[in-house]
Amino acid sequence: MEEVEWMQRRPKPEDLRVGLISWAGSYLTYEPYKNMVTTSAKGLGRRQTWEILVSNEHETQAVVRLRSLQGHYLLCEADGSLCYDRPRTSHHGCFLLRFHRNGKWTLQCIISGRYLESDGHDVFCNSRVLSAYHMWTPRPALHAHVILYSPFNHCYARADSTSGCVWVDAPVPCLGECGFLLHFQDGCYHLETSTHCFLSHLDQLVSKPSSQTAFHMQVRPGGVVALSDGEGGMLYAQGPRLLLGLGSNPHRGEEWFILQHCPTWVSLRAKTRKFLSVLYDVEVYAASEHLTPMSLFQFESDNDRPILQLRSANGCYLAQRRHRTVLANGHRLECDTFFRMHWNCGRIILQSPNGRFLGIAPNSLLIANATIPGPSEEFGIRLANRPFLALRGRYGYVGISSGHDLMQCNMDQPNCIHLLPCRQGIYHFQAQGGSFWSITSFGTFRPWGKFALNFCIELQGSNLLTVLAPNGFYMRSDRSGTLLADSEDITKECIWEF
């Protein structure tokens, strides 16, 4: 496979979002019903998430605005109080953001010169003399399942369970070993691999998190991060094989990585049980009995519309071409690369821009021919780079709480759901201890069942899905914090980020 420059330079909105933790350990929070800002929350949720909008950035500082998920801005008034509204002038709401060597941020109001600070609950801008009370710890607010891209080496980090190391040598992040779970604990971060090992300060993978797997993180707007041990060692790729390890002499920019949500890669299987694969550079056939890198496609979809693009490992998109053939030679903005997706019991149907449905010709070539879809136009779809799911809903992650015997959906950190493929689109959910998910008559879940149940997964966006539970209802998050399966229709509470 030829190496491609896979990274798309323009950051996504989620890459610009952070939570800001005060010196007291609480998060900067907007209160929409009170038109005020506090630091009362102990966890990172929607009201603690801020989008950092940069208007001018240098190495150690940037001019920024802070915007909430509801679209309002953090504003400093003349008396030092803070509110949550829309700017009235060009400089209203602008802060000078300084990046400090210890990974902390300070935010200084451009108009008054006063620093953003908290007394543990209230937030204000009163003092022009910098102190520890003005320090804020940024925490990336993107989903915990991430990939790490090195702009210096033009490759992604990849965990190798055989050697027990992490290498920065993957040009395309299509394998599960390129994904990491980013755990935040006591101000530090732990990198967990897809095989549930942790990167340590000794450049090796270990089985359990500890102080030796805890890294400090420096964060820049746009998802740019650097990891260190807090004692002068920086994490960067070293040696001819690009081993990810701690060192003290990175070249300029070598220690910086771009942190992104782990992309979704899928395989597609035709009625003949053959995988769709890119052959002869651009032609797409259902001819392979075995899964290869050229049988993998990145699933890219607008979260608001059932429109899909499939990006091949050759870097190009599937596109409808002449004579109704579909080739892997499209570009991201071409209208011929957009397909409408329909679901049928975990199987996907793809409709081309000309209204015809994708199917397999007698010579195994992928074409857009049928005007009415049938079994030959249905494709089995399977997650290719996700051995587990970490689900995040409207109120937090799905996980187990020590104070509850039911699965919760308001956790600050996720618990992994191991996926055991059963049929196309159907999976068994297994807890980390090896037991299976069970469902009660009330539509709640417990993680210690003895028997495997069928869960149907349907992708709703690039990193969004719905789950049809064994009782025939959609799984949803509830404001009470209890995970439920009681929805007949797909609502916002049924959409899960993974």
Secondary structure, 3 states (H helix, E strand, C coil): CCCCCCCCCCCCHHHHEEEEECCCCCEEEEECCCCEEEEEECCCCHHHCEEEEEEEECCCEEEEEEEECCCCEEEECCCCEEEEECCCCCCCCCEEEEECCCCCEEEEECCCCCEEEECCCEEEECCCCCCHHHCEEEEECCCCEEEEEECCCCEEEEEECCCCEEEEEECCCCCHHHCEEEEEECCEEEEECCCCCEECCCCCEECCCCHHHCEEEEEECCCEEEEECCCCCEEEEECCCCEEEEECCCCCCCCCEEEEECCCEEEEECCCCCEEEEECCCEEEEEECCCCHHHCEEEEECCCCCEEEEEECCCCEEEECHHHEEEEEECCCCHHHCEEEEEECCEEEEECCCCCEEEECCCCEEEEEECCCCHHHEEEEEECCCCEECCEECCEEEECCCCCCCCEEEECCCCCEEEEEEECCEEEEECCCCCEEEECCCCEEEEEECCCCCEEEEEEECCEEEEECCCCCEEECCCCCECEEEECCCCHHHCEEC
